[in-house]
Amino acid sequence: MSVRQSLLAILDQGPCYGYQLRAEFDRRTGSTWPLNVGQIYNTLDRLERDGLVEKGDVDEHGHVYWEITDAGAAEVRDWLASPVQRAQGTRDELAIKLAVAATLPGVDVADIIQTQRRSSLAQLQELNRAKYAGANPDGPEELAWSLVVDSMIFSAEAEVRWLDHSEQRLALHPHRAMALELSTAKPKRGRPALRQAQGPVAEPVEAPEKAR
């Protein structure tokens, strides 16, 4: 989730000071992604450096109002019109944990999955029981909150399904046939090339023989 673009989009509605920006962000996300004021001001400083916002008026309480620039408004339009690009590979801690555990001799991965499933199901039940705590249950803030919570529910459901799938796949190797010992090969410098998951890899094309 981009805090940078979200704050810019709020400023596109009108000038705000730091604490006001945090409150507006909370209103629009149901407080499901809490931001501290330091993070708000660090982001504003970077946005100012990039020419996307600028300092405006100061009120009688000393609040500095930040205003969006034309370049900032253009970035908001581009952000709203563009799909979210998922990074290649995964940084999901659970997926990495299971992948590593599945290759370790003597580790009961089924037990790890069972423990995680109980936790994931408990989180899913808590999310399904969650109720909007705001003053207006039929207003736009409730709608924004429910959209975020629904996304969390779908993610938790997908995690449980993935755990079931992983358990079935690992059951095909009951004798830990996939366990890896430490390799004796000397690794080369640099990172290995990332495998692509878009489709089958094309066969290499042999270069034509040179005419003799």
C-alpha positions as protocol buffer text, in pm:
chain_id: "A"
residue {
  index: 1
  type: MET
  ca { x: 0 y: 0 z: 0 }
}
residue {
  index: 2
  type: SER
  ca { x: 137 y: 341 z: -92 }
}
residue {
  index: 3
  type: VAL
  ca { x: 118 y: 592 z: 192 }
}
residue {
  index: 4
  type: ARG
  ca { x: 278 y: 849 z: -38 }
}
residue {
  index: 5
  type: GLN
  ca { x: 4 y: 839 z: -302 }
}
residue {
  index: 6
  type: SER
  ca { x: -271 y: 809 z: -43 }
}
residue {
  index: 7
  type: LEU
  ca { x: -161 y: 1127 z: 133 }
}
residue {
  index: 8
  type: LEU
  ca { x: -128 y: 1302 z: -201 }
}
residue {
  index: 9
  type: ALA
  ca { x: -483 y: 1199 z: -293 }
}
residue {
  index: 10
  type: ILE
  ca { x: -615 y: 1343 z: 34 }
}
residue {
  index: 11
  type: LEU
  ca { x: -425 y: 1669 z: -22 }
}
residue {
  index: 12
  type: ASP
  ca { x: -580 y: 1684 z: -368 }
}
residue {
  index: 13
  type: GLN
  ca { x: -909 y: 1749 z: -185 }
}
residue {
  index: 14
  type: GLY
  ca { x: -765 y: 2050 z: -4 }
}
residue {
  index: 15
  type: PRO
  ca { x: -477 y: 2170 z: 220 }
}
residue {
  index: 16
  type: CYS
  ca { x: -417 y: 1978 z: 545 }
}
residue {
  index: 17
  type: TYR
  ca { x: -169 y: 1985 z: 831 }
}
residue {
  index: 18
  type: GLY
  ca { x: 9 y: 1673 z: 958 }
}
residue {
  index: 19
  type: TYR
  ca { x: -227 y: 1552 z: 1231 }
}
residue {
  index: 20
  type: GLN
  ca { x: -523 y: 1631 z: 1006 }
}
residue {
  index: 21
  type: LEU
  ca { x: -374 y: 1416 z: 732 }
}
residue {
  index: 22
  type: ARG
  ca { x: -337 y: 1125 z: 972 }
}
residue {
  index: 23
  type: ALA
  ca { x: -699 y: 1162 z: 1086 }
}
residue {
  index: 24
  type: GLU
  ca { x: -822 y: 1178 z: 726 }
}
residue {
  index: 25
  type: PHE
  ca { x: -619 y: 871 z: 633 }
}
residue {
  index: 26
  type: ASP
  ca { x: -770 y: 682 z: 929 }
}
residue {
  index: 27
  type: ARG
  ca { x: -1122 y: 786 z: 827 }
}
residue {
  index: 28
  type: ARG
  ca { x: -1072 y: 653 z: 477 }
}
residue {
  index: 29
  type: THR
  ca { x: -911 y: 322 z: 576 }
}
residue {
  index: 30
  type: GLY
  ca { x: -1107 y: 238 z: 889 }
}
residue {
  index: 31
  type: SER
  ca { x: -790 y: 280 z: 1101 }
}
residue {
  index: 32
  type: THR
  ca { x: -678 y: -61 z: 976 }
}
residue {
  index: 33
  type: TRP
  ca { x: -334 y: 75 z: 876 }
}
residue {
  index: 34
  type: PRO
  ca { x: -227 y: 307 z: 1159 }
}
residue {
  index: 35
  type: LEU
  ca { x: 29 y: 574 z: 1075 }
}
residue {
  index: 36
  type: ASN
  ca { x: 234 y: 769 z: 1326 }
}
residue {
  index: 37
  type: VAL
  ca { x: 283 y: 1142 z: 1288 }
}
residue {
  index: 38
  type: GLY
  ca { x: 655 y: 1099 z: 1227 }
}
residue {
  index: 39
  type: GLN
  ca { x: 579 y: 885 z: 923 }
}
residue {
  index: 40
  type: ILE
  ca { x: 337 y: 1149 z: 797 }
}
residue {
  index: 41
  type: TYR
  ca { x: 592 y: 1430 z: 820 }
}
residue {
  index: 42
  type: ASN
  ca { x: 874 y: 1221 z: 674 }
}
residue {
  index: 43
  type: THR
  ca { x: 652 y: 1146 z: 376 }
}
residue {
  index: 44
  type: LEU
  ca { x: 557 y: 1513 z: 342 }
}
residue {
  index: 45
  type: ASP
  ca { x: 924 y: 1614 z: 343 }
}
residue {
  index: 46
  type: ARG
  ca { x: 996 y: 1369 z: 60 }
}
residue {
  index: 47
  type: LEU
  ca { x: 693 y: 1488 z: -135 }
}
residue {
  index: 48
  type: GLU
  ca { x: 812 y: 1848 z: -95 }
}
residue {
  index: 49
  type: ARG
  ca { x: 1160 y: 1750 z: -210 }
}
residue {
  index: 50
  type: ASP
  ca { x: 1005 y: 1594 z: -522 }
}
residue {
  index: 51
  type: GLY
  ca { x: 800 y: 1905 z: -597 }
}
residue {
  index: 52
  type: LEU
  ca { x: 464 y: 1736 z: -534 }
}
residue {
  index: 53
  type: VAL
  ca { x: 356 y: 1941 z: -230 }
}
residue {
  index: 54
  type: GLU
  ca { x: 451 y: 2273 z: -76 }
}
residue {
  index: 55
  type: LYS
  ca { x: 401 y: 2449 z: 256 }
}
residue {
  index: 56
  type: GLY
  ca { x: 110 y: 2691 z: 266 }
}
residue {
  index: 57
  type: ASP
  ca { x: -59 y: 2897 z: 535 }
}
residue {
  index: 58
  type: VAL
  ca { x: 1 y: 2867 z: 909 }
}
residue {
  index: 59
  type: ASP
  ca { x: -303 y: 2900 z: 1136 }
}
residue {
  index: 60
  type: GLU
  ca { x: -326 y: 3064 z: 1479 }
}
residue {
  index: 61
  type: HIS
  ca { x: -230 y: 2734 z: 1645 }
}
residue {
  index: 62
  type: GLY
  ca { x: 91 y: 2703 z: 1447 }
}
residue {
  index: 63
  type: HIS
  ca { x: -37 y: 2430 z: 1213 }
}
residue {
  index: 64
  type: VAL
  ca { x: 143 y: 2434 z: 879 }
}
residue {
  index: 65
  type: TYR
  ca { x: -98 y: 2351 z: 597 }
}
residue {
  index: 66
  type: TRP
  ca { x: 45 y: 2149 z: 311 }
}
residue {
  index: 67
  type: GLU
  ca { x: -82 y: 2206 z: -41 }
}
residue {
  index: 68
  type: ILE
  ca { x: -56 y: 1985 z: -347 }
}
residue {
  index: 69
  type: THR
  ca { x: 120 y: 2115 z: -658 }
}
residue {
  index: 70
  type: ASP
  ca { x: 17 y: 2062 z: -1019 }
}
residue {
  index: 71
  type: ALA
  ca { x: 278 y: 1787 z: -1045 }
}
residue {
  index: 72
  type: GLY
  ca { x: 133 y: 1625 z: -734 }
}
residue {
  index: 73
  type: ALA
  ca { x: -221 y: 1637 z: -873 }
}
residue {
  index: 74
  type: ALA
  ca { x: -95 y: 1474 z: -1194 }
}
residue {
  index: 75
  type: GLU
  ca { x: 67 y: 1194 z: -991 }
}
residue {
  index: 76
  type: VAL
  ca { x: -261 y: 1132 z: -810 }
}
residue {
  index: 77
  type: ARG
  ca { x: -444 y: 1099 z: -1143 }
}
residue {
  index: 78
  type: ASP
  ca { x: -179 y: 857 z: -1270 }
}
residue {
  index: 79
  type: TRP
  ca { x: -197 y: 652 z: -948 }
}
residue {
  index: 80
  type: LEU
  ca { x: -574 y: 620 z: -959 }
}
residue {
  index: 81
  type: ALA
  ca { x: -569 y: 525 z: -1327 }
}
residue {
  index: 82
  type: SER
  ca { x: -292 y: 264 z: -1296 }
}
residue {
  index: 83
  type: PRO
  ca { x: -317 y: -95 z: -1169 }
}
residue {
  index: 84
  type: VAL
  ca { x: -120 y: -196 z: -861 }
}
residue {
  index: 85
  type: GLN
  ca { x: 190 y: -382 z: -975 }
}
residue {
  index: 86
  type: ARG
  ca { x: 281 y: -678 z: -756 }
}
residue {
  index: 87
  type: ALA
  ca { x: 652 y: -729 z: -702 }
}
residue {
  index: 88
  type: GLN
  ca { x: 810 y: -1036 z: -856 }
}
residue {
  index: 89
  type: GLY
  ca { x: 887 y: -1315 z: -612 }
}
residue {
  index: 90
  type: THR
  ca { x: 744 y: -1312 z: -261 }
}
residue {
  index: 91
  type: ARG
  ca { x: 832 y: -1155 z: 71 }
}
residue {
  index: 92
  type: ASP
  ca { x: 547 y: -1336 z: 246 }
}
residue {
  index: 93
  type: GLU
  ca { x: 695 y: -1462 z: 572 }
}
residue {
  index: 94
  type: LEU
  ca { x: 466 y: -1765 z: 596 }
}
residue {
  index: 95
  type: ALA
  ca { x: 542 y: -1886 z: 243 }
}
residue {
  index: 96
  type: ILE
  ca { x: 916 y: -1850 z: 298 }
}
residue {
  index: 97
  type: LYS
  ca { x: 891 y: -2021 z: 638 }
}
residue {
  index: 98
  type: LEU
  ca { x: 714 y: -2327 z: 492 }
}
residue {
  index: 99
  type: ALA
  ca { x: 944 y: -2342 z: 190 }
}
residue {
  index: 100
  type: VAL
  ca { x: 1253 y: -2350 z: 412 }
}
residue {
  index: 101
  type: ALA
  ca { x: 1097 y: -2584 z: 669 }
}
residue {
  index: 102
  type: ALA
  ca { x: 1000 y: -2831 z: 397 }
}
residue {
  index: 103
  type: THR
  ca { x: 1367 y: -2872 z: 304 }
}
residue {
  index: 104
  type: LEU
  ca { x: 1499 y: -2920 z: 659 }
}
residue {
  index: 105
  type: PRO
  ca { x: 1564 y: -3278 z: 779 }
}
residue {
  index: 106
  type: GLY
  ca { x: 1373 y: -3378 z: 1090 }
}
residue {
  index: 107
  type: VAL
  ca { x: 1124 y: -3089 z: 1082 }
}
residue {
  index: 108
  type: ASP
  ca { x: 754 y: -3176 z: 1113 }
}
residue {
  index: 109
  type: VAL
  ca { x: 609 y: -2937 z: 858 }
}
residue {
  index: 110
  type: ALA
  ca { x: 259 y: -3079 z: 909 }
}
residue {
  index: 111
  type: ASP
  ca { x: 275 y: -2959 z: 1269 }
}
residue {
  index: 112
  type: ILE
  ca { x: 382 y: -2613 z: 1152 }
}
residue {
  index: 113
  type: ILE
  ca { x: 86 y: -2604 z: 914 }
}
residue {
  index: 114
  type: GLN
  ca { x: -158 y: -2714 z: 1185 }
}
residue {
  index: 115
  type: THR
  ca { x: -34 y: -2442 z: 1420 }
}
residue {
  index: 116
  type: GLN
  ca { x: -62 y: -2179 z: 1149 }
}
residue {
  index: 117
  type: ARG
  ca { x: -407 y: -2298 z: 1041 }
}
residue {
  index: 118
  type: ARG
  ca { x: -541 y: -2258 z: 1394 }
}
residue {
  index: 119
  type: SER
  ca { x: -404 y: -1905 z: 1407 }
}
residue {
  index: 120
  type: SER
  ca { x: -536 y: -1815 z: 1061 }
}
residue {
  index: 121
  type: LEU
  ca { x: -882 y: -1954 z: 1139 }
}
residue {
  index: 122
  type: ALA
  ca { x: -893 y: -1758 z: 1465 }
}
residue {
  index: 123
  type: GLN
  ca { x: -802 y: -1439 z: 1278 }
}
residue {
  index: 124
  type: LEU
  ca { x: -1066 y: -1513 z: 1016 }
}
residue {
  index: 125
  type: GLN
  ca { x: -1333 y: -1562 z: 1282 }
}
residue {
  index: 126
  type: GLU
  ca { x: -1231 y: -1237 z: 1449 }
}
residue {
  index: 127
  type: LEU
  ca { x: -1253 y: -1048 z: 1120 }
}
residue {
  index: 128
  type: ASN
  ca { x: -1596 y: -1195 z: 1044 }
}
residue {
  index: 129
  type: ARG
  ca { x: -1718 y: -1081 z: 1387 }
}
residue {
  index: 130
  type: ALA
  ca { x: -1575 y: -732 z: 1351 }
}
residue {
  index: 131
  type: LYS
  ca { x: -1831 y: -452 z: 1362 }
}
residue {
  index: 132
  type: TYR
  ca { x: -1792 y: -93 z: 1254 }
}
residue {
  index: 133
  type: ALA
  ca { x: -1744 y: 127 z: 1561 }
}
residue {
  index: 134
  type: GLY
  ca { x: -1807 y: 464 z: 1398 }
}
residue {
  index: 135
  type: ALA
  ca { x: -2098 y: 698 z: 1455 }
}
residue {
  index: 136
  type: ASN
  ca { x: -2265 y: 651 z: 1115 }
}
residue {
  index: 137
  type: PRO
  ca { x: -2308 y: 282 z: 1019 }
}
residue {
  index: 138
  type: ASP
  ca { x: -2446 y: 378 z: 677 }
}
residue {
  index: 139
  type: GLY
  ca { x: -2195 y: 648 z: 586 }
}
residue {
  index: 140
  type: PRO
  ca { x: -1890 y: 661 z: 361 }
}
residue {
  index: 141
  type: GLU
  ca { x: -1649 y: 591 z: 647 }
}
residue {
  index: 142
  type: GLU
  ca { x: -1824 y: 260 z: 719 }
}
residue {
  index: 143
  type: LEU
  ca { x: -1805 y: 170 z: 351 }
}
residue {
  index: 144
  type: ALA
  ca { x: -1430 y: 243 z: 340 }
}
residue {
  index: 145
  type: TRP
  ca { x: -1378 y: 39 z: 657 }
}
residue {
  index: 146
  type: SER
  ca { x: -1576 y: -256 z: 520 }
}
residue {
  index: 147
  type: LEU
  ca { x: -1378 y: -259 z: 195 }
}
residue {
  index: 148
  type: VAL
  ca { x: -1052 y: -293 z: 387 }
}
residue {
  index: 149
  type: VAL
  ca { x: -1191 y: -556 z: 624 }
}
residue {
  index: 150
  type: ASP
  ca { x: -1336 y: -754 z: 333 }
}
residue {
  index: 151
  type: SER
  ca { x: -992 y: -757 z: 171 }
}
residue {
  index: 152
  type: MET
  ca { x: -842 y: -890 z: 495 }
}
residue {
  index: 153
  type: ILE
  ca { x: -1113 y: -1158 z: 515 }
}
residue {
  index: 154
  type: PHE
  ca { x: -1050 y: -1274 z: 158 }
}
residue {
  index: 155
  type: SER
  ca { x: -673 y: -1284 z: 227 }
}
residue {
  index: 156
  type: ALA
  ca { x: -726 y: -1492 z: 541 }
}
residue {
  index: 157
  type: GLU
  ca { x: -955 y: -1732 z: 353 }
}
residue {
  index: 158
  type: ALA
  ca { x: -698 y: -1765 z: 75 }
}
residue {
  index: 159
  type: GLU
  ca { x: -427 y: -1834 z: 333 }
}
residue {
  index: 160
  type: VAL
  ca { x: -629 y: -2119 z: 486 }
}
residue {
  index: 161
  type: ARG
  ca { x: -690 y: -2268 z: 139 }
}
residue {
  index: 162
  type: TRP
  ca { x: -319 y: -2240 z: 59 }
}
residue {
  index: 163
  type: LEU
  ca { x: -231 y: -2415 z: 387 }
}
residue {
  index: 164
  type: ASP
  ca { x: -468 y: -2700 z: 297 }
}
residue {
  index: 165
  type: HIS
  ca { x: -311 y: -2722 z: -48 }
}
residue {
  index: 166
  type: SER
  ca { x: 42 y: -2721 z: 97 }
}
residue {
  index: 167
  type: GLU
  ca { x: -48 y: -2993 z: 345 }
}
residue {
  index: 168
  type: GLN
  ca { x: -178 y: -3214 z: 62 }
}
residue {
  index: 169
  type: ARG
  ca { x: 138 y: -3160 z: -145 }
}
residue {
  index: 170
  type: LEU
  ca { x: 369 y: -3232 z: 146 }
}
residue {
  index: 171
  type: ALA
  ca { x: 175 y: -3550 z: 227 }
}
residue {
  index: 172
  type: LEU
  ca { x: 309 y: -3690 z: -101 }
}
residue {
  index: 173
  type: HIS
  ca { x: 656 y: -3696 z: 59 }
}
residue {
  index: 174
  type: PRO
  ca { x: 602 y: -3871 z: 393 }
}
residue {
  index: 175
  type: HIS
  ca { x: 962 y: -3982 z: 425 }
}
residue {
  index: 176
  type: ARG
  ca { x: 1104 y: -3633 z: 388 }
}
residue {
  index: 177
  type: ALA
  ca { x: 1235 y: -3709 z: 42 }
}
residue {
  index: 178
  type: MET
  ca { x: 1257 y: -3336 z: -25 }
}
residue {
  index: 179
  type: ALA
  ca { x: 1498 y: -3262 z: 262 }
}
residue {
  index: 180
  type: LEU
  ca { x: 1811 y: -3079 z: 151 }
}
residue {
  index: 181
  type: GLU
  ca { x: 2154 y: -3117 z: 302 }
}
residue {
  index: 182
  type: LEU
  ca { x: 2395 y: -2827 z: 287 }
}
residue {
  index: 183
  type: SER
  ca { x: 2543 y: -2799 z: -59 }
}
residue {
  index: 184
  type: THR
  ca { x: 2915 y: -2841 z: -109 }
}
residue {
  index: 185
  type: ALA
  ca { x: 2910 y: -2638 z: -431 }
}
residue {
  index: 186
  type: LYS
  ca { x: 3080 y: -2300 z: -422 }
}
residue {
  index: 187
  type: PRO
  ca { x: 2818 y: -2032 z: -499 }
}
residue {
  index: 188
  type: LYS
  ca { x: 2903 y: -1768 z: -755 }
}
residue {
  index: 189
  type: ARG
  ca { x: 2886 y: -1398 z: -677 }
}
residue {
  index: 190
  type: GLY
  ca { x: 2565 y: -1213 z: -747 }
}
residue {
  index: 191
  type: ARG
  ca { x: 2203 y: -1314 z: -712 }
}
residue {
  index: 192
  type: PRO
  ca { x: 2055 y: -1606 z: -907 }
}
residue {
  index: 193
  type: ALA
  ca { x: 1815 y: -1517 z: -1187 }
}
residue {
  index: 194
  type: LEU
  ca { x: 1451 y: -1502 z: -1074 }
}
residue {
  index: 195
  type: ARG
  ca { x: 1238 y: -1776 z: -1222 }
}
residue {
  index: 196
  type: GLN
  ca { x: 940 y: -1649 z: -1416 }
}
residue {
  index: 197
  type: ALA
  ca { x: 594 y: -1790 z: -1345 }
}
residue {
  index: 198
  type: GLN
  ca { x: 410 y: -1646 z: -1644 }
}
residue {
  index: 199
  type: GLY
  ca { x: 428 y: -1956 z: -1860 }
}
residue {
  index: 200
  type: PRO
  ca { x: 652 y: -2225 z: -2008 }
}
residue {
  index: 201
  type: VAL
  ca { x: 1010 y: -2131 z: -2076 }
}
residue {
  index: 202
  type: ALA
  ca { x: 1093 y: -2112 z: -2444 }
}
residue {
  index: 203
  type: GLU
  ca { x: 1348 y: -2355 z: -2576 }
}
residue {
  index: 204
  type: PRO
  ca { x: 1680 y: -2190 z: -2659 }
}
residue {
  index: 205
  type: VAL
  ca { x: 1737 y: -2129 z: -3027 }
}
residue {
  index: 206
  type: GLU
  ca { x: 2065 y: -2259 z: -3160 }
}
residue {
  index: 207
  type: ALA
  ca { x: 2275 y: -2018 z: -3357 }
}
residue {
  index: 208
  type: PRO
  ca { x: 2325 y: -2114 z: -3723 }
}
residue {
  index: 209
  type: GLU
  ca { x: 2659 y: -2263 z: -3811 }
}
residue {
  index: 210
  type: LYS
  ca { x: 2900 y: -2029 z: -3977 }
}
residue {
  index: 211
  type: ALA
  ca { x: 2964 y: -2090 z: -4343 }
}
residue {
  index: 212
  type: ARG
  ca { x: 3300 y: -2248 z: -4404 }
}
